[in-house]
Amino acid sequence: MTDFLGLAFSPVGAAGTLALMFALAFCLYALVSGVLAGRSGDARLEQSTRMSLWANFLFVSVALGTLEYAILSNDFTVRYVAEHSMSVSPTWVKVVTLWAALEGSILLWAWVLSLYAFLLSLTARRDVLRPWVLAVMALSLVNGAQALLLMGPQEVQPQEAQALERVWLAFEGRDERQLQAARIQWKAVTAAGLAAQYWNDESGRWEEKAESAAKG
C-alpha cells in the first residue's frame, strides 16, 4: 500500500486518484479561464481554456484506463475491484464491470462528458461565444452526473439513489437471478421511502406495472 495524502492507497489506486485530481484541477481552471476569456476577449486565455479541456480529457482517460486495468488484472487492493469483480469472471464480464456499480458508472459518464468537451474545443466555431461555450462545458464536468443507468443484477444503495435525480435498473425479466435481484432492490428502495416505478415490455410496448410513491 502507498501512503498518499495521508491515506492508504494501492499503487494503482493512488495513480487513478492522482489522475482524477489533476483532471479536476484542469477542469476548474478551464471554467475560470473560459469566463475570463469571454469577458475580456483575450485569445491567449481562450486557447488556455481549450488546452485545459484537452488535459482534463487526458487525465480522466488515464483514471478510466487505470480502473479497467485493475479489474482485468484482478488487483483486489483497489476497493472497487474487491467489491464488484471476481477473478473467475470471464474477460467480457470484467470489461463491463467498469460501469457495473455507481462509482464506475459516474467515472464512465465523466469520461463521456470530457470527451465531448474535448471534441467541442476542436470543432466549436471561433467567435465571441466560443469561450463561454467552453466554460459551460467545464461547469458541466464539475457538476457531475445526476442520473445512473445500471444493467443486469446490479445494486445501488438507497442513499446513493437519493443523491441522484434518477436511477434506471434495466434487467432481463426472464432471467430468474436478475428478477430476484431487482425485487430485492425494489424492496430496499421503497423501504427507504424513495419513489419507484416498474415498467416492462411483455406486451410489445412499454407499460407501467407498479408504482410506489415517495414517503416522508
C-alpha positions in Angstrom: 0.0 0.0 0.0 1.1 3.6 -0.7 0.6 6.5 1.7 -0.9 9.2 -0.4 -2.3 12.4 1.1 -2.3 10.7 4.5 -4.5 7.8 3.2 -3.5 4.3 2.3 -3.8 3.5 -1.4 -2.6 0.7 -3.6 -0.1 2.0 -6.2 -2.8 1.6 -8.9 -5.4 3.3 -6.7 -3.0 6.2 -6.0 -2.4 6.6 -9.7 -6.1 6.7 -10.5 -6.8 9.1 -7.7 -4.0 11.4 -8.7 -5.2 11.4 -12.3 -8.7 12.5 -11.2 -7.2 15.3 -9.0 -5.3 16.6 -12.0 -8.5 16.3 -14.1 -10.5 18.3 -11.6 -7.8 21.0 -11.3 -7.7 21.5 -15.1 -11.5 21.5 -15.3 -11.7 24.2 -12.6 -9.0 26.2 -14.4 -10.9 25.8 -17.7 -14.1 27.2 -16.1 -12.4 30.3 -14.7 -10.2 31.0 -17.7 -13.2 30.5 -20.1 -15.3 33.1 -18.2 -12.3 35.5 -18.1 -11.7 34.9 -21.9 -15.4 35.5 -22.6 -15.4 38.8 -20.7 -12.0 40.1 -22.0 -11.8 38.6 -25.5 -8.3 37.5 -24.7 -7.3 34.9 -27.4 -4.5 33.5 -25.2 -6.9 32.8 -22.3 -9.3 31.2 -24.8 -6.5 28.9 -26.1 -5.5 28.1 -22.5 -9.1 27.1 -21.8 -9.1 24.7 -24.8 -5.8 23.2 -23.7 -7.1 22.7 -20.2 -10.1 20.7 -21.5 -7.7 18.6 -23.5 -5.7 17.9 -20.4 -8.9 17.1 -18.5 -9.8 14.5 -21.1 -6.3 13.0 -20.9 -6.4 12.6 -17.1 -9.9 11.3 -17.0 -8.9 8.8 -19.6 -5.9 7.8 -17.5 -8.2 7.3 -14.5 -10.7 5.2 -16.5 -7.9 3.1 -18.0 -6.3 2.6 -14.6 -9.6 1.2 -13.2 -10.1 -1.1 -16.1 -6.6 -2.3 -15.8 -7.1 -3.0 -12.1 -10.3 -5.0 -12.9 -8.7 -7.0 -15.8 -5.5 -7.8 -13.7 -7.6 -8.8 -10.6 -5.9 -6.1 -8.5 -8.1 -6.6 -5.3 -6.1 -3.9 -3.5 -8.4 -1.5 -5.3 -11.6 -1.3 -3.4 -13.8 -1.1 -6.4 -12.3 -4.3 -7.8 -12.6 -6.1 -4.4 -16.3 -5.1 -4.1 -17.5 -5.7 -7.7 -15.3 -8.1 -9.5 -14.2 -11.8 -9.3 -11.0 -13.4 -10.6 -13.1 -16.3 -12.1 -15.3 -13.9 -14.2 -14.8 -14.1 -18.0 -13.0 -11.2 -19.6 -16.1 -9.6 -21.1 -17.8 -9.6 -17.7 -14.7 -7.8 -16.3 -14.8 -5.3 -19.1 -18.4 -4.3 -18.3 -17.7 -4.4 -14.6 -16.2 -1.0 -15.2 -19.7 0.6 -15.2 -21.5 -2.1 -13.1 -21.7 0.0 -10.0 -22.2 3.6 -9.0 -18.6 4.7 -8.8 -17.6 3.2 -12.2 -20.8 4.5 -13.9 -20.0 8.0 -12.7 -16.4 7.7 -13.9 -17.5 6.5 -17.3 -20.0 9.3 -17.6 -17.3 11.8 -16.6 -15.2 10.4 -19.4 -18.0 10.7 -21.9 -18.5 14.4 -20.9 -14.8 15.1 -21.0 -14.6 13.5 -24.5 -17.5 15.7 -25.6 -15.8 18.8 -24.2 -12.6 17.8 -25.9 -14.3 17.4 -29.3 -16.2 20.7 -28.8 -13.0 22.5 -28.1 -11.8 21.4 -31.5 -14.9 22.0 -33.5 -16.7 25.0 -31.9 -16.9 28.0 -34.3 -14.3 30.6 -33.5 -16.4 33.6 -32.4 -17.1 35.6 -29.3 -19.3 32.8 -27.9 -16.7 30.1 -28.0 -15.0 30.8 -24.6 -18.5 30.9 -23.0 -19.4 27.5 -24.6 -16.1 26.0 -23.3 -16.8 27.5 -19.8 -20.2 25.9 -19.7 -18.8 22.5 -20.7 -16.2 22.8 -17.9 -19.1 23.6 -15.5 -21.0 20.5 -16.6 -17.9 18.5 -15.9 -17.6 19.9 -12.4 -21.3 19.3 -11.6 -21.0 15.6 -12.4 -23.7 13.0 -13.3 -27.2 13.4 -11.9 -28.6 10.1 -13.4 -27.4 6.5 -13.3 -28.2 3.5 -15.6 -27.5 0.0 -14.2 -27.7 -3.1 -16.4 -28.5 -6.5 -15.0 -28.4 -7.7 -11.4 -26.6 -4.6 -10.1 -27.2 -2.8 -6.8 -27.4 0.8 -5.8 -27.8 1.8 -2.2 -30.9 3.9 -1.3 -28.6 6.7 0.0 -26.8 6.7 -3.3 -30.1 6.8 -5.3 -31.3 9.6 -3.1 -28.4 11.7 -4.1 -29.2 11.4 -7.9 -32.1 12.8 -10.0 -33.0 9.4 -11.4 -31.8 5.8 -11.4 -32.7 3.2 -14.0 -32.2 -0.5 -13.4 -32.6 -2.5 -16.6 -32.8 -6.3 -16.3 -34.0 -9.4 -18.1 -37.3 -10.5 -16.6 -36.9 -14.0 -17.9 -33.7 -14.4 -16.0 -34.7 -15.6 -12.5 -31.4 -14.3 -10.9 -31.8 -10.9 -12.4 -35.5 -10.8 -11.5 -34.9 -11.7 -7.8 -32.1 -9.1 -7.6 -34.5 -6.5 -9.0 -37.1 -7.4 -6.4 -34.6 -7.1 -3.6 -33.6 -3.7 -5.0 -37.3 -2.6 -5.2 -37.9 -3.5 -1.6 -34.7 -1.7 -0.4 -35.6 1.5 -2.3 -39.2 1.6 -1.4 -38.5 0.8 2.3 -36.2 3.8 2.3 -39.2 6.0 1.2 -38.0 6.6 -2.3 -40.4 6.8 -5.3 -40.1 3.8 -7.7 -41.8 2.6 -10.8 -41.7 -0.8 -12.6 -42.1 -1.0 -16.3 -41.9 -4.0 -18.7 -42.5 -4.6 -22.4 -44.0 -8.1 -22.3 -47.0 -6.9 -24.4 -44.7 -5.4 -27.1 -44.8 -1.9 -25.8 -43.6 -0.3 -22.5 -46.3 -0.3 -19.8 -46.1 0.7 -16.1 -46.9 -2.3 -13.9 -46.3 -1.0 -10.4 -45.5 2.3 -8.7 -44.6 3.3 -5.1 -44.8 6.9 -4.2 -42.2 8.7 -2.1 -42.7 8.7 1.6 -41.9 11.3 4.2 
